[in-house]
Amino acid sequence: MTVTSAIPATMRAAVLHGPERLILEERPVPTPGPGELLVRVEAVGTCGSDVHYYRHGRIGNFVVREPLVLGHEAAGTVVAAGPGADSARIGRRVSVEPGTPCGSCGECRPGRYNLCPDMRFLATPPVDGAFCEYLAVHQDFAHEVPDSLTIEEAALLEPLSVAVWACRKARLGPGDRVLITGAGPIGLVAAQTARAFGARDVLVTDVLPHRLELARSAGATTLDVSGTPLRRAGYTPTVLLECSGVPAVSNEAIRTVGRAGRVVLIGMGGDEIPLPLSRVQNYELELTGTFRYAHTWPTATALVASGAVRLDSLVSHGYGLAQAERALTVATRDETAVKAVIYPQR
């Protein structure tokens, strides 16, 4: 292992031991393996999946059966290199792509590595995540970022990658009219990404005024569906990016999509949705799911570096590692919460 500065033997980690049982522990600092870099973690965004694991101890078939470190939206500085890794990268700032695929299966070989059945994804049982001070990452998935990006922006390239992947799946381009249902963090970055991809107009729906205001500040028009149902808005999109994960919302939104339109389901809610099949068939709609992302970090980085996408407006709260539980529960105390960021070195 190549090291250029002193690294402690132990580190702090926020560890989930069961629903609503998050404990700050001392753990050994990981030793980077072949091809891996050791990253000093400096910012980690909290995601809805982290909150779900904290509250329920599971997401679908992924069950927390043993203590688990949460967090997968991470960025920091490389401090060591394992055997075969590029030691010249020590000292550089990186954004962590949290999934490491096998690289050789029938999904990885054609480039669909997000669908790798043997994917090891941070904070997905049994793989520990980034609510800790140091993290070992394969060098191919530690993406260097320019100095113009803040450490928060570097961490939030992960949710931005979800939006980039969804826009690619939708083949979104100049002239498209885009409907985005749900103004959570993914919906908000999807609105900006759709604009950057050339959409001529973007409509974002939600029921929370502060989130709709954030969408407007990002250049979207908005609709508060608590007062005006979407079906009465008279908006006919060519692309629907469904970010709410609410089956009834998905159903209503699909019914508005114009002929030959594209529907991308992003939000994860119920296992099933009532599908308006006559609309899908008669209008020849294309409907697809989306699962994480692949090959998105260069585009996401360029969008932020150019100013086409701003991520700073998403950060509503910041906490030290010892306050990780407060970060995961902030939305229950503050309805204006959008994205809480944890700073493990604090």
C-alpha positions as a printed NumPy array, in Angstrom:
array([[  0.   ,   0.   ,   0.   ],
       [  1.271,   3.472,  -0.939],
       [  0.662,   6.212,   1.632],
       [  1.863,   9.807,   1.673],
       [  0.562,  10.892,   5.088],
       [ -0.264,   9.332,   8.44 ],
       [ -3.526,   7.387,   8.516],
       [ -5.056,   6.388,  11.859],
       [ -5.606,   2.754,  12.748],
       [ -9.267,   3.266,  13.619],
       [-12.125,   5.452,  12.471],
       [-15.648,   6.374,  13.497],
       [-18.622,   4.874,  11.666],
       [-22.382,   5.314,  12.134],
       [-23.708,   1.747,  12.187],
       [-27.319,   0.615,  11.837],
       [-28.109,  -2.262,  14.221],
       [-31.819,  -2.445,  13.475],
       [-34.758,  -0.145,  12.782],
       [-34.073,   3.238,  14.421],
       [-30.927,   1.928,  16.146],
       [-27.941,   3.866,  14.806],
       [-24.765,   3.613,  16.915],
       [-21.475,   5.495,  16.53 ],
       [-18.659,   2.929,  16.666],
       [-14.894,   2.688,  16.332],
       [-13.834,   0.423,  13.484],
       [-10.501,  -0.365,  11.809],
       [ -9.629,   1.889,   8.89 ],
       [ -9.947,  -0.344,   5.806],
       [ -6.819,  -1.379,   3.938],
       [ -7.244,  -0.767,   0.199],
       [ -7.05 ,  -3.996,  -1.771],
       [ -5.71 ,  -4.569,  -5.293],
       [ -6.77 ,  -1.72 ,  -7.568],
       [ -8.379,   0.188,  -4.701],
       [ -7.882,   3.69 ,  -3.32 ],
       [ -8.452,   4.744,   0.273],
       [-10.657,   7.845,   0.412],
       [-10.868,  10.204,   3.368],
       [-14.629,  10.795,   3.307],
       [-15.507,  14.485,   3.624],
       [-19.188,  14.678,   2.627],
       [-22.017,  12.166,   2.291],
       [-25.528,  12.994,   1.16 ],
       [-28.441,  11.263,   2.854],
       [-30.793,   9.467,   0.478],
       [-34.359,   8.229,   0.808],
       [-32.991,   4.68 ,   0.789],
       [-30.863,   5.462,   3.85 ],
       [-33.941,   6.796,   5.634],
       [-35.95 ,   3.721,   4.635],
       [-33.291,   1.327,   5.944],
       [-33.087,   3.357,   9.153],
       [-36.827,   3.262,   9.713],
       [-37.683,  -0.241,   8.513],
       [-34.466,  -2.24 ,   8.321],
       [-35.167,  -3.295,   4.76 ],
       [-36.069,  -2.208,   1.237],
       [-37.933,  -4.936,  -0.627],
       [-35.718,  -8.018,  -0.723],
       [-32.713,  -6.168,   0.728],
       [-32.844,  -6.83 ,   4.468],
       [-30.44 ,  -5.579,   7.152],
       [-29.531,  -8.858,   8.873],
       [-26.292,  -7.677,  10.485],
       [-24.89 ,  -4.261,  11.456],
       [-24.683,  -2.01 ,   8.392],
       [-23.018,   1.324,   7.669],
       [-25.394,   3.494,   5.617],
       [-24.604,   6.195,   3.04 ],
       [-23.722,   6.006,  -0.66 ],
       [-23.515,   9.638,  -1.894],
       [-19.883,  10.231,  -1.009],
       [-16.901,  12.403,  -1.874],
       [-13.501,  13.018,  -0.352],
       [ -9.745,  12.951,  -0.877],
       [ -7.57 ,   9.984,  -1.841],
       [ -5.029,   9.274,   0.917],
       [ -3.604,   5.857,  -0.032],
       [ -3.397,   3.407,  -2.926],
       [ -3.577,  -0.372,  -2.771],
       [ -1.504,  -2.8  ,  -4.854],
       [ -1.792,  -2.008,  -8.559],
       [ -3.7  ,   1.226,  -7.989],
       [ -2.391,   4.543,  -9.294],
       [ -0.485,   6.17 ,  -6.428],
       [ -0.335,   9.431,  -8.412],
       [ -3.966,   9.945,  -7.461],
       [ -3.136,  10.385,  -3.774],
       [ -4.157,  13.892,  -2.705],
       [ -6.82 ,  14.284,  -5.402],
       [-10.497,  14.966,  -4.694],
       [-12.942,  12.334,  -5.9  ],
       [-16.637,  11.624,  -6.161],
       [-17.448,   8.008,  -5.364],
       [-19.591,   5.948,  -7.729],
       [-21.005,   3.574,  -5.122],
       [-21.505,   0.417,  -7.162],
       [-18.705,  -2.02 ,  -8.06 ],
       [-19.818,  -4.586, -10.678],
       [-18.128,  -7.888, -11.436],
       [-16.96 ,  -6.6  , -14.837],
       [-17.28 ,  -9.919, -16.664],
       [-20.928, -11.035, -16.723],
       [-23.421, -10.801, -19.573],
       [-24.592,  -7.392, -18.365],
       [-21.166,  -5.885, -17.648],
       [-19.562,  -6.885, -20.955],
       [-22.05 ,  -4.886, -23.099],
       [-21.721,  -1.916, -20.705],
       [-24.935,  -2.409, -18.706],
       [-22.993,  -2.764, -15.49 ],
       [-25.776,  -1.187, -13.43 ],
       [-27.687,  -4.447, -14.006],
       [-24.819,  -6.692, -12.867],
       [-26.349,  -9.453, -10.678],
       [-23.197,  -9.47 ,  -8.539],
       [-23.055,  -5.71 ,  -8.015],
       [-21.641,  -4.622,  -4.666],
       [-23.377,  -1.337,  -3.876],
       [-22.534,   0.801,  -0.865],
       [-25.105,   0.712,   1.956],
       [-27.024,  -2.139,   0.332],
       [-26.918,  -5.204,   2.599],
       [-24.466,  -6.735,   3.247],
       [-22.112,  -4.039,   1.849],
       [-21.163,  -1.246,   4.253],
       [-21.564,   2.339,   3.087],
       [-19.945,   5.722,   3.584],
       [-21.186,   7.077,   6.94 ],
       [-17.61 ,   6.683,   8.127],
       [-14.298,   8.526,   8.03 ],
       [-12.453,   6.344,   5.484],
       [-13.649,   4.219,   2.572],
       [-11.847,   1.813,   0.218],
       [-13.035,   2.246,  -3.391],
       [-11.958,   0.63 ,  -6.65 ],
       [ -9.998,   3.25 ,  -8.555],
       [-12.278,   2.953, -11.605],
       [-15.193,   4.212,  -9.498],
       [-13.414,   7.068,  -7.732],
       [-13.989,   9.899, -10.197],
       [-11.761,  12.939,  -9.945],
       [-13.552,  16.279,  -9.798],
       [-12.335,  19.768, -10.743],
       [-11.447,  22.302,  -8.07 ],
       [-14.475,  24.377,  -9.096],
       [-16.818,  21.818,  -7.502],
       [-17.498,  22.018,  -3.787],
       [-17.212,  18.836,  -1.771],
       [-21.026,  18.818,  -1.429],
       [-21.433,  19.022,  -5.205],
       [-18.952,  16.185,  -5.632],
       [-21.013,  13.994,  -3.286],
       [-24.278,  14.894,  -5.002],
       [-23.025,  13.803,  -8.41 ],
       [-24.58 ,  10.484,  -7.368],
       [-28.238,  11.642,  -7.355],
       [-27.478,  13.787, -10.414],
       [-26.351,  10.596, -12.14 ],
       [-29.813,   9.131, -11.535],
       [-31.28 ,  12.074, -13.447],
       [-28.713,  11.865, -16.248],
       [-29.436,   8.159, -16.696],
       [-33.196,   8.755, -16.724],
       [-32.884,  11.485, -19.364],
       [-30.77 ,   9.175, -21.484],
       [-33.317,   6.377, -21.113],
       [-35.993,   8.833, -22.256],
       [-33.847,   9.898, -25.233],
       [-34.622,  13.411, -24.074],
       [-33.497,  16.119, -26.449],
       [-34.151,  19.58 , -27.866],
       [-37.823,  20.386, -28.248],
       [-39.167,  17.889, -25.744],
       [-41.91 ,  18.895, -23.317],
       [-41.147,  17.228, -19.997],
       [-43.382,  16.383, -17.049],
       [-41.66 ,  15.572, -13.756],
       [-43.872,  14.22 , -10.989],
       [-42.339,  14.788,  -7.564],
       [-40.048,  17.646,  -6.511],
       [-37.81 ,  15.709,  -4.171],
       [-34.032,  15.763,  -4.71 ],
       [-34.227,  13.51 ,  -7.793],
       [-37.109,  15.462,  -9.317],
       [-35.274,  18.74 ,  -8.743],
       [-32.057,  17.577, -10.391],
       [-34.077,  15.906, -13.161],
       [-35.682,  19.262, -13.95 ],
       [-32.284,  20.905, -14.332],
       [-30.904,  17.979, -16.324],
       [-33.875,  18.   , -18.692],
       [-33.235,  21.684, -19.345],
       [-29.552,  20.979, -19.948],
       [-30.499,  18.211, -22.408],
       [-32.536,  20.736, -24.42 ],
       [-36.126,  20.422, -23.205],
       [-38.171,  23.415, -24.364],
       [-40.301,  23.383, -21.245],
       [-40.431,  21.442, -17.994],
       [-43.403,  21.116, -15.645],
       [-42.788,  19.852, -12.102],
       [-45.633,  18.736,  -9.844],
       [-45.707,  18.368,  -6.057],
       [-47.764,  19.374,  -3.026],
       [-45.046,  21.105,  -0.967],
       [-44.705,  24.856,  -1.694],
       [-41.007,  25.14 ,  -0.76 ],
       [-40.057,  22.331,  -3.129],
       [-42.091,  23.836,  -5.942],
       [-40.271,  27.11 ,  -5.324],
       [-36.948,  25.306,  -5.736],
       [-38.202,  23.858,  -9.013],
       [-39.172,  27.332, -10.225],
       [-35.757,  28.681,  -9.288],
       [-34.286,  25.929, -11.482],
       [-36.224,  27.213, -14.479],
       [-39.228,  24.896, -14.401],
       [-42.895,  25.767, -14.323],
       [-44.769,  24.132, -11.469],
       [-48.145,  22.777, -10.498],
       [-49.375,  22.294,  -6.942],
       [-51.497,  19.18 ,  -7.421],
       [-53.051,  19.57 ,  -3.987],
       [-55.106,  22.373,  -5.525],
       [-55.222,  21.551,  -9.253],
       [-55.294,  17.918, -10.413],
       [-52.789,  17.152, -13.143],
       [-55.512,  15.974, -15.527],
       [-56.961,  19.506, -15.505],
       [-53.672,  21.277, -16.202],
       [-53.89 ,  20.826, -19.965],
       [-50.227,  19.828, -20.231],
       [-49.295,  17.16 , -22.782],
       [-45.679,  16.094, -22.374],
       [-43.549,  14.15 , -24.814],
       [-41.515,  12.78 , -21.878],
       [-42.631,  11.807, -18.379],
       [-40.022,  11.377, -15.658],
       [-41.984,   9.852, -12.779],
       [-40.068,  10.586,  -9.574],
       [-42.736,  10.285,  -6.888],
       [-43.011,   6.508,  -6.708],
       [-46.712,   6.879,  -5.851],
       [-48.82 ,   4.453,  -7.94 ],
       [-51.818,   6.791,  -8.262],
       [-49.536,   9.637,  -9.384],
       [-47.858,   7.402, -11.971],
       [-51.219,   6.324, -13.359],
       [-52.559,   9.854, -13.689],
       [-49.324,  11.173, -15.2  ],
       [-49.107,   8.447, -17.857],
       [-52.591,   9.431, -19.011],
       [-51.31 ,  12.899, -19.955],
       [-48.407,  11.784, -22.173],
       [-48.786,  12.585, -25.868],
       [-48.566,  10.249, -28.852],
       [-45.287,   8.335, -29.209],
       [-44.213,   9.749, -25.846],
       [-41.661,   8.191, -23.508],
       [-42.267,   7.307, -19.867],
       [-39.42 ,   6.64 , -17.43 ],
       [-40.311,   5.303, -13.987],
       [-37.694,   6.489, -11.481],
       [-39.365,   6.728,  -8.069],
       [-39.575,   3.511,  -6.069],
       [-42.898,   3.131,  -4.287],
       [-45.291,   0.195,  -4.48 ],
       [-44.412,  -3.057,  -6.221],
       [-47.245,  -2.54 ,  -8.716],
       [-49.011,   0.367, -10.406],
       [-52.379,   0.43 , -12.183],
       [-51.341,   0.858, -15.824],
       [-53.659,   2.773, -18.222],
       [-53.104,   0.185, -20.919],
       [-55.41 ,   1.767, -23.514],
       [-53.368,   4.984, -23.352],
       [-50.107,   3.069, -23.675],
       [-51.356,   1.083, -26.668],
       [-53.386,   3.698, -28.509],
       [-50.686,   6.339, -28.163],
       [-47.786,   3.908, -28.692],
       [-46.102,   5.067, -25.501],
       [-42.696,   3.685, -24.589],
       [-42.48 ,   2.817, -20.914],
       [-39.335,   1.767, -19.079],
       [-37.967,   1.453, -15.607],
       [-34.602,   2.796, -14.564],
       [-32.155,   1.259, -12.119],
       [-29.284,   3.383, -10.848],
       [-26.977,   4.429, -13.738],
       [-23.96 ,   3.535, -15.857],
       [-21.24 ,   5.719, -17.407],
       [-22.809,   8.922, -16.066],
       [-20.114,  10.574, -13.931],
       [-18.294,  12.426, -16.745],
       [-21.559,  13.976, -17.948],
       [-22.758,  14.791, -14.429],
       [-19.419,  16.401, -13.575],
       [-19.449,  18.479, -16.76 ],
       [-23.022,  19.667, -16.142],
       [-22.084,  21.001, -12.707],
       [-18.711,  22.403, -13.739],
       [-20.338,  24.33 , -16.611],
       [-23.066,  25.773, -14.395],
       [-25.828,  24.04 , -16.36 ],
       [-26.867,  22.212, -13.18 ],
       [-26.622,  23.657,  -9.67 ],
       [-26.559,  21.243,  -6.773],
       [-25.92 ,  23.658,  -3.908],
       [-29.603,  24.575,  -3.65 ],
       [-30.423,  20.989,  -2.655],
       [-28.38 ,  21.098,   0.553],
       [-30.743,  22.174,   3.311],
       [-28.997,  20.775,   6.407],
       [-25.493,  19.735,   7.5  ],
       [-24.416,  17.451,  10.359],
       [-21.3  ,  15.866,  11.829],
       [-20.967,  12.08 ,  11.894],
       [-22.114,  11.87 ,  15.52 ],
       [-25.372,  13.531,  14.393],
       [-26.099,  11.035,  11.62 ],
       [-29.368,  10.005,  13.248],
       [-30.541,  13.625,  13.212],
       [-29.662,  13.835,   9.533],
       [-31.818,  10.791,   8.779],
       [-34.8  ,  12.149,  10.698],
       [-34.63 ,  15.858,   9.86 ],
       [-37.636,  15.665,   7.518],
       [-39.827,  14.681,  10.464],
       [-38.897,  17.936,  12.217],
       [-38.54 ,  20.366,   9.32 ],
       [-40.825,  20.213,   6.296],
       [-38.415,  22.401,   4.333],
       [-35.733,  19.689,   4.451],
       [-34.519,  18.604,   1.011],
       [-31.053,  17.085,   1.353],
       [-29.087,  16.617,   4.556],
       [-25.321,  16.213,   4.187],
       [-23.134,  14.452,   6.736],
       [-19.512,  15.579,   7.201],
       [-17.67 ,  12.525,   8.647],
       [-14.544,  14.48 ,   9.59 ],
       [-16.529,  16.709,  11.98 ]])
